[in-house]
Amino acid sequence: MDNTQISAAVWRPAEQWQADDTAVELRLKVMRRYPRNAIIGIAVSLVLALLVSAFRPHVTALSVVFVLNAVRLVVVGVRHQVRFGRWLTASKDLLVGNPSQRVGARIVTHKGDRTVLSVGPMHLRVLPVSWGMRQVIARTGEITMIGPDAEGNAVVFVDSQPRPLTAKVVEAPEPTEPEPIARTSANGAEDDVPQWYARRHARIQLIPFVGLFLVYGALIYDAQQRTFLPGFAGFYVFLLVVSTILGITRVLGQMRLSTLLAVGRWQAHPVTVEAWKGDERRPFADLTLAMGPPGGQHRILVKHASVELVANISATGTLWMIGLPKDRKAAAVGVPGHPVVAAARFA
C-alpha cells in the first residue's frame, strides 16, 4: 500500500475583500439564484401538466408526474430559503471589508450536511459540509473564518473550496465519536477523498435520468389506458429520446472518474487558464488550459470543470493530473487529497 503523504498548494480566500474573488462571488450568485430557478421550474412543470391534460376528460399519469415535480421544487425552494435566506443577506456585509481569520477548528459533531466545529471558545454550526470537506478540516485542523457578526452569523471556508459555508454561533453540543482520517496518497487509487468525490459525482449525474424514466413510465401507462393524444405522445417521446442520448453523451466521462484516478500517480504540471465558460447558471463548464513552455504548449480541455477546479488552478498555476490525456484518452485532473476532480483530454 502506498501511504505517501502528498502536499499540494490549494485555493484559500484572501485576507479581506472576499467578494472580489471571482470564484467566491460566483458561488454566492449560484446560491442567490436558486429560488429563481425553483420558481421557473415550478411554472414550467405546471404549464406542461396543463398542456398534457388540456384536451383530455381526466388527468393523465404524465400530468401527475409534472405536478409532483412542481411540488418537489416548492419544497426544495422553501428549504433553501429557510437554511440560507437570512445568512445570504448577512454574508453581503461579512464578506466585504472584514478580514478573514485562519483559525484552528475541531469537528465536535455532525449529522447529514450539518457540522458543529469547536473554534477557540465558541462553537459554530456549519452547513453544507460534505464528508470530503470534513476530511479536509480534520486533516488540516484549520478553517478560514469571517465574522461572526452581532447576530452570530459567520462565513467559513474550507481549503480548496471557494464556496462560502453558512455558519452560526451555537451552544456546545454533545460530542460524537470522531471519524477516522482518510488516506492521502500520491497513488490515485488510494487517495480517498478524490475517490469519494468521483463516486459521488457519478451518482449525482444519474439523478436527471430518474426523472426521464418516470416520464417514460407515465407515457407507457397513458398509452395502455389510451388517455393521451397521439401527436402529443409522439412529441414527448421524441424529446425524451433526444434528451436521453444527449444526457448519456454528457455524463460518460464523468462516470469514469474513479477509474481514471486509479490508473496512476498524481503529477504536477504548470498551466495557465485560457478560457472557462462557467457562470451562475452553469457552475460546471468547459475549461481550456495551456500546458508547457511558450512555443511548445499543449492545450488541455477539461469537460464539466467546476468552479473549485478553476479556482485552485488559477490560485496555484498548477494542474495535478494522473496520466496524460493523449490518443483521445481521458485523464483525471484535480487536487490531491481534496474533493476536486474532473476528466480532461488534449484539445
N, C-alpha and C positions, 0 to 999 in steps of 0.2 A: 504493500500500500504506500502511495506517495503522500506523505503528510507535510510536504514542503509548504511553509507559510509564504505567501506571496504578498508583497506590499505594492499597492497601486495608488497613485495620486488621484483624487476624486474632486468633484464639484463640492464647494461649500459656499454659503452665502457671504457676501461682502460684509464688512463691519457695520455698514449702515446703507441707507438708500436701497433697501432690498427691492422695492417696487421698480427700480430702474433695471433690475436684472430681467432680461427678456424671458428666460425660462420660468422664473417665479411669476411674472406678470401673466404669462400665457396660461399657466396652471390656474391662477386666480380667475382669469376670464372664462376658462372651461367650467369652473365651479359656479360662477355667476350666471352663465348661460344655461345651466342645467334646467332650471324651472321653465325657461322659454322653450327649450327643446321638448320638455314634457307636455307643455300646452299644445305645441304644434302636433305632436304625436297623438294626443287625445283628439284633437279636431280632425285629423286625417282618418283616424280609426273610426270615429263616429260617422263621418261622411261616407266612408267605404261601407259601413254597416247599413246605412240608409240606401245607398245605391244598390247593394246586393238584394235587399228585400223590397225595393220600391214598387216592383210590379208583381209581387207575389201575394197571395192571400194570407200567408202566415210567415213567421220568422224562419229563416234558414239557419242551418248549422254554421255556415260561413259568417253570417252577420253576428252570430253569438260570439264567435272567435274574435271578431273585431271589437265588439263591445267589451269583452273580457280584457282585451289588451288595453282599451281605454281606462278601465278600472285599475289595471295594474299600474299604468302610468300616473294616475291620480295618487295612488298610494306611494309610489316612488317619489313623486314630486313633493308631496306633503312631508314625507320622511326626510327628504333632503333639506327642506326649509327648517324643520324642527332641529335638525342636527347642526346645520351650518349657517342659517339665515342671520341670526344676531351676531355670530362670530365674524361673518364676512363683512358686516358693517364695521365692527371694531377693528378688523385687520387693516382697513384703509389707514387709520391713524397709527396703528402699531408699526406698520411696515415703512412708513415714510418718516425718515429723520431719526428714528430711535435706534440706538446702537444694538448690535447683536452681542450675545454673550456666549462664549464657549464654556459650557458647564458640565460637571460630572453628573451622570444620570444612572440610576439603577432601576430595573424593572421590578416593581413590587407585586403587581397582579395584572392579569389580562383576561378578557372574555370577549370572544369574537374579534372585532377590529378595535375594541377599546382597550387601552393600556394605561395603567397608572404608574407614573415614574416618580421616584424619590429624587428630588433636585435640591440639594442643600437641606434647609429646614422645612421646605414645603413639598407638597405632593401635587403633581399635575396629571389630570385625566386627558389623554391624548388620543385622537382618532382622525382618520382611519389608519391604523398601524397593522400592516400585514406581518406574517411570520418572518418574511425576509427582512423587513425593517427592524423587527425586534431582534433578529440575529445581529444586525449591524450595530444596534445600540448595545447589546450585551457584549459584543466583541470589543468595541471601542470604549465603552463605558462613558461616552460623552454624547451630547447633542448640542445644537445651536439654538438659542432661545432669544426671542424678542418679547419684552414685557416681563411680568404681567402688568396690566393697567389697573385702575382703581376698582374695576368690577371683577378682577381675577382672570380676565382673558389674556391669553398669550399666544404666540406663534412659535411653533417648533419645526426645526429642520433636522433631518437625518442625513448623514454623509451620503453623497451621490444622488440625493433625491431633492430636486428643486420644488417639489410640491409642498406648499405651506400646510402644516398639520394643525388642526384645531386643538387648542389646549386651554384648560380651565383649572384654576386652583381649587382643590377639593380637600376634604378631611382624609386623614390617613386611613386606608382600608386594611382589612385583614390580609396579610401577605399569603401568596400561594407558592407552591414548590417551583423553583426556578427551572426554566427549560435548559437542557444541555446545549452548549455552544456548538454549532455546526462546524464541519471541517472547511478550511480554506486550503486550496491546493493549486499548484501550477498545472496539475493534471485536470483537464476539464471534466473528466468523468467523476472526479472526487471533490469537485468544488461545489459544495452542497447548495448554497444559496442561488447561484445562477441556474443550477439544475432544477431546483424547486420552481424558480420563475419560469423556466422554459416549459415545464409540465403544466403549470397553472395557466400560462398564456395560451397553450394549446387547447385546454379545456374551455377557456373563455371564447376562443374562436368558434367553438361548436354551438354556442348559445343561439346565434341567429338561425341556425338550421333547425332548432327545436320549433321556432315559430313557423318556419316554412313547412315543416312536416305536419304541424297542426292544421295549417291551411289546406295542405294536400288531403289530410284525413277528412276535413269538413266538406271539401269538394266531392270526395268519393261518397260520403254519406248522403249528401244532397242529390248526387246522381242516382243513387239507389232509391231515394224517396221521390225522385222526379220533381224536386222543388226548386230547380234552377232554370234560367233561360239559357239555351244552348250558346247564344252569342256571348253572353257574359261569362259562361263557364270556359269557353274556348279562349277568351281574352285573358282570364285569370290563369289558366293553365300555361299559356304562352309566357306570361310574365314570371310565373313561378319557375318554369324550366330555365329561362334566361338568368334569373336571379340565382338559381342553384348552381348553374355552370360557372357564372362569374364568381360566386362565393367560394366554390371549391378551388378555382384557379388562384384566388387571392390568398387562401389560407394554407395552401400546400406547403409553402416554405416555412410558415410559422409552426406547422405541425411537426417539422423535422428538427426543431431547435435542440431538443435534448440529445438527439443522435449526433448532430453536428458538434455539440460540446464534447462528446465522448470520444472523438477521434484523435485527439492530440493534446498539446500543451499550450497554455497562453503565451503569446509573444507580443511584445510592444512594438508599434510602428509609428513613427512621426507622420502626422497627416494634417491637412488643412481642410476646413469646411468650405465647399464651393457653393452649395445650394441645399436648401431644405424647404419643402413645400407645405410645412405644417402651419396651422393657425388654430384659433379657439374652436373651430368646427371640426378640425382634424388634428388632434394632438399626436397622431401617428401618421407619418407620411414619408415619401421617398427622400433619402439623403444622399447627396453626391459628395465624395471626398477625393482629394488628390493625395497620393502617397508616393514618396520618393523624391529625389533631388530635382531641381528645375532642369528641364530638357529631357528628363527620363522618367517623368511622372506617369503613374498608372491611376486611372480613375476607378473608384470603387463605388458601387451603388448599393446602398442599404435599403432594402424594401421594408416598409412598415416601421421606420425608425421612430422611437419615442422621444418626447421632449427630454427625458432623462439622459438618453444616449447622446443627443446633440449637446446638451449642457456639459456633460463630462468631457466630451471630445473638445469642445470649444475652450473649456477652462484649462485643460491639460495639454492640448496639442498632440494627444496620444490616442491611438486606436489599438485596443487589445483584441487580438484575433487568434483563433485556433484554426490552423491550416491556412491555405491560400485559396481564394475564390477563382481558380483557373479552370480552363477547359469546360466552361459553362457549369461548373460545380459550385455549390454554395459553401460558405464558411460561416462559422459563428463569430460574432463580434460582441463586445460588451465591456464590463468592468469586473475583473476577478473578485470574487467574494461578495459581490453586491447584486441586488435584483435588477440588473440592467443587461439585457441580451437581445440580439436581433440576428437576422441572417443577411449575408452580403455576397456580392459577386462583382467581378470586374465589369465596368460599364462598357 
